[in-house]
């Protein structure tokens, strides 16, 4: 998927700030200068924790796949999928230092905040999409059915989440330059 299409999809699916706040425990938003860095950190901690749970869940599914007699055939692909999921989790959990310039500044307009919120909310949607993809993969594995397309869906969702997070970072870094 082209990055432009991903950006447009994220912006068109954005919900309200209240929706984002409802999904992340303790999240208050970026409206007050003092809360910006804390809110960003809280969001990333929440996301990386939730995605780490998904990586661990995939590890259990991978174990079933590899122990199910198809190990050699799927070993390379499952490692690739798990690596992509872990890469995303690591990026989210270690992103903080790059954002300090923006969160320390005094004024960020509503339009800029809306773009950041849209990408923050998109990360929550990727978490939900990845949970669903893992549900479908796990069901196929447990049923002993072919699961190639479900494994691909997990991988594709992780790749798209990484691309969206990179776009979020680009938006924040661009905002920092404007301040």
Buried (B, 14 or more C-beta within 10 A) or exposed (E): EEEEEBBEBBEEEBBEBEEBBEBBEEBBBBEEEEBBBBBBBBBBBBBBEBBBEBBEBBEEBBEEBBEEEBEEEBEEBBEEBBEBBBBBBBBBBEBBEEBEBBBEBEEBEEEBBEBBBBBBBBBBBBBEBBBEBBEBBBEBBEEEEEBEEBBBBBBBBBBBBBBBBBBBBEBBEEBBEEE
